[in-house]
Amino acid sequence: MGVNMPIIETLGPQARYAMPAPQARRAPSRFPILPMPVLEWNPDVERETAHLYERIKNVVPSVEWPFFAPYVSAINRLKKERNAVILAHNYQTPEIFHCVADVVGDSLQLAREAAKVKADVIVQCGVHFMAETAKILNPDKVVLIPDMKAGCSLAESITGEDVRLLRERFPGVPVVTYVNTSAEVKAESDICCTSGNAVQVVESLGVDKVIFLPDQYLASYVASQSKVKIIAWKGSCEVHERFTGDELRRLRESDPSVQIIAHPECPPDVIAASDYTGSTSGMISYVREHQPKRVVLVTECSMADNVSAELPNVEFVRPCNLCPHMKRITLPKILDSLVYMQEEVWVDPAIAAKARRAVERMVNLKS
């Protein structure tokens, strides 16, 4: 652990905002609606997708593949026709993550790859703030999200107006904002961060105090790893905040050999009960490197499935929580997105220009 400096102050609402879902939009007319492909399980589809099922056969029962395979086949054909690329977060289900995604990773990896995309169309298989980030970095590309209601409790916990009020209260203190926020919040920030680089970003500013938004538990983790003093916000992830230290201690009592790996969005007692804390990519790297016999990934459920598909020799104990927003993204909705070119993510150009500076400052930060 680090210096374990305390949080100076934690501000913000006790309850989350009930933010309305963004309005649905259709992509420009240069992308005509295409005929809906025939979705049929037949010998051709079976042969075409057999190599993809090999990737997930350890986590997806064979009885389910005849349903998934026609969608996988159709989506992969339509990607070529649309000159589209699919970005998928580590929390997407295996049939999306391993079978139709072109780029996978955590928020930082997806942001970096979004900045390099050459395709005309980006389909973001994640939540809305991720699609906004892709649009901010690619203002001239069409960015689609298969379900506009795929939100995030962290993004909904704070607004741009909140950030402006914080700046008034703490003049001159730089604002570090987690990427799990809306474009308008990013636009009011000095620099963005992810769970994978939060400590590095905070320390890169060369100051003794920062405003860190909006995850109170990630802020606590950063404060434990750095001498920089933190002013935090009362936001939290509805997936990670439900884990408890007691739950993990009971797991360890039942099997002292189990490795417990936690995400820094978890409460401090969870992190204290864990063997390793890191971003989703950090957690995956840890399992790949150490390949423990039994491991607990204290994060969203689907990530354990995605890693298990790659490392069948590792047993994953699953006291996990589902993200209801991530699970809004499905193969049928991805197919609809490519057929009908919906739902387009749009960011006001003035807001996007300001937000782009904060995101690019993070993306370009030297490792």
N, C-alpha and C positions, 0 to 999 in steps of 0.2 A: 504494500500500500504506500501512498505518498505521505505528504506532510499532514493531511487530515485537517486542513483549515476549516473553520465553520462557515456555513452560509451566513452572510451579513443579514439578509432579510429576504423573506419570501412574500411576494405580493400577488394579487390577482383574485379572481372570483372563486368562491367555494364550489359553485356549480358550473357546469359547462354551458356555453351558449347553445341555443337551439338554432343553428344557422340553416337557412333554406338551401336546398340543393341548387347548384348552378343550372341555368336553363339549357336545355338540349339545343344543339345546333347541328345542321348538316353541312358537310364539306362543300366547297365551291363546285359550280356546275361542270367544271372541266373533268370531274370525276363522276361519270354517269352511274346510275344504279345498275348493277349487274344481275343476271338471272341467278336465282337461288340454286346452288348445286344440288344434285340428287344425292341424298344421304342414305346410302344403302350399303349394308355389310355383304360383301360378295368376295369371291376368290381374288379378284384384282386388287381390291382394297386391302385384303388380308396380306397379300404378297408385298404390296407397296409400303405398308406400315409395319411389317414384321420386325425390321431393324429398330424401329422406335419402341415397339413394345418390349424388346429385349432390355431397354434401358430402365423400364419401370416394372418389370414382371415381379420383382420382389415386394412391391408395395401396392400394386393394382391387380386385383384378382382377374384371372383370365375371363371370367364370366362378364366382366364389365367392359372389356376391350371392344367387343362388337358394337357397343354404343359409342365409345369414344373415337374409334378408328375412322369412321366416315367423316367426322368433323375434322380430325387431324389432317386427313388427306385433302379435304376441301380447303381448309385454311392455308395449308402450305402451298397449294396451287394458286390461290388468290393472292398471297403475298407477292408472288412473282408477277402476276398480272397487274397489280396495283403499284409495283415497285415500293413495297412496304416492308418495314422492319418491326418486329415485336420485341419490346423490352418487358421483361418479367421480373418482378421482385422475388426474393427468396421465399416469401410467404405464399406464393402461388402454388396451386395443387400440382402434383407430379405430371399429369397429362398435359398441362400447360407448360410447366417449367422445363420438362425434358423433351417434349414432343413438338411444340410449335414455336417456342421462344428462340430468337436469334441472339439476344443478349440477356444474361441473367446476373443478378447481384444484389447488393444492398443499395441504399439510397445514393451513396457516394459513387459507387461503380456505375450505376445507371445514369447519374448526372454527367459523369465524365464521358460515358459512351454516347449519351444523347448529344453532347457537343461535337461529336465526330461523325454522326450519322450522315450518310450520303443519299439515303432513300428519299423519295418524295413524301412518303407517309410514315408516321410513327404511330404504332398502336401501343399504348401504355397499359400493360397488365399489372396493375397496382392500384393505388388510390389517387384521388383527384390532385393532391398537392404534387405528386410525382409527375402527373401529366402536365400540370402547369409549369413545373421546372423544365420539362422537355420543351415546352412551347417557348418559355423564356429564352432558352438557349438556341432555339430554332425558329425565330419569328416568321420565316418565310416558308416553313413546312406545315403541312397539315398534321395535327396531332389529334388522335382519337383516343377515347377511353370507352371500353365496352359498356360501362354502366356509370352514368354521371352521378349516381347516388353513392358511389364508393368513396366515402369520406374518411375522416380521421378525428378521433377525440382530441388529439393534441392540436391539430389545425383549427378545430372549432373552439379551443379554449382561449383564443386571443385574437384581437383585431388590430388593424393598423392604427386606429385611434388609441388603443391601449399603449402601443409603443410610443406614440407621440407624447402621451401623458407621462410615461416613464422618463422620457428624455427631459421633459420639463422638471420633473422631480429630481433627477440626477444629471444636471447639466455637465456635458463634457465626458461622461462615462460612455465608452463604446458599447454598442449593442451587438451581441453574438446571437444569431437566431438559428435554431435547429431547422433543417430542411423540411421537417414535418410541420409546415406552416403554409398559409396562403400566400399568393403573390403579393398582396398588398402589405402583409407583414414583412416579407423579405424586402420590399421596396423601402421600408422604414428602417432597415438594418444596415450595419456597417459591413458585416461579413456573415455568411452562413457556415454551418458545420453539420456533420453527421455524427452518429455515435462512434464511428470509427476514427474520426480525427478531431473530436471536440477539444481534447486537452491540447493538442498541437495548435489548433486555431486560437484558443484562448491565450496561449503563451506567445503566439506569433505577434500579438498586438503590442507587446512591450510595455504594458501598463500594470498597475497593481490592483485594479478593480474593473470588473465588467458587469454589464447586465446580460444575463444568460436566459434565453427564452426558448420554448415555454415549458419544458419538462422539468419539474422540480426534482425528480429522482436522478435524471442525467446530470442536472446541475450539482446535486449532492455528490455524485460520483466524481465529477470534474474537480470539485472542491477538495476531495480526498486525495487527488493525484497532483495537485498544483498548489503553488504559493499564492496564486492570484485569488483575490477575494471575489466572491460571487453574490450578486443580487439576483434572486431567482423569481420564478413565476409559478403559480399553483396549477400548472397543467400536468396531466399524466396520461399514459397510454392505458386504455381500458383492458387491453390484453395483459400487459405486464404488471399492472398494479394489483391484480388479483392473486398473484403468487405470494406465498408467505414463507418466512424463515422456518416456522414450525413444520410446515409441509415438507420442506427439504431435509430438515433434521430427522424426521420420521423415516424418510427414504434412506438416509445414510445409516440409521440404526438398523434397518432391515438388511442392508448390504453395505458394509463399510468400504468395499472396494469400488463402489460406483463413483464415477466422475460426474460432478455437477458443474455445468457451464451456464452462466447467466448473462442476460442482456443488461446493459447499464440503465435501461428504462425501468428496471425492477426496483422495488423499495430497498433501502439500505440493509435491512435484516436478511433479505434474500441474497444480496451480494456478499454479505459477511459469511453466509452459510455455503458459499460456492467455492469451487476450486479455481475457476477462471472466469473473468468477466470480459466481454468484448462485443463488438458489433456483430451483426449476423454473418458477415464475411469472416470476421475474426473467429467466431465460434466454429464455422465450417472448417477453416484452416487448422484450428486446434484439433478437431476430430481427425482430419486427414493426416496430420503429422503424428499424433499420439496413438490413434486407433485403439482407444480403450475398449476393454471387453464389454463393459456396460456403461452407458452414459445417459445423462439427463440434459436435454437442451431446454433451458428455462426461457421459452419464447413461444411464438405462434406455432401451432401444431404442424402445419404443412412442411415446415423446414426440416423437421425430423424425417418425414417421408422422403423429401428430396435428397437428403444426405444418405439415408438408408438405402435408397436405390443405387447409389454409387458405392457404398461401403457395406455390403451385406454381412460381413463378418463382425460388424459392431452391432450390439444389441442396444436399441434405443428404448429407455424407459420413458413413458409418455404421460407425465402429469401436466399436459399442455392446455392452453386456452386458445380457442378459435377466434380469429378476427372476423367479425360479421361483415366488415366492409371489403376486405380482401376476397371473401368468399362470394361476393356479388359478381366477380369476374369468372365467367364460365366459357367453355368451348362454344356453346350455341351463341352466346353474346359476342364473342370474338368474331365468329363467322358473320353475324348480322352487321357488325361494325365494318367489316371489309366489303360486304355486299352492298350495303346502303350508305357507306361512308358516314357513319354516325358513331358516337356522339362527338362532335368536334369540340375541342377545348380552345377557348379564346381568352386572351389576356389583354386588357387595355394597353395599347402601345406605350403610353406614358408611364404606367405602373411597371410594365415589363422592362422598360429601359432602366429604371432605377433598381428593380429587383435583379436584373442581369449583372449589375456591378457587384452586388453582394454574393451572388452564386459564382460568378467567374473568379472573384477573389479567392473563394474557397477552392474551386477546381484547379486553379493555377498555383495554389500554395505548394511550395517545395516540400517533398516528403522528408 
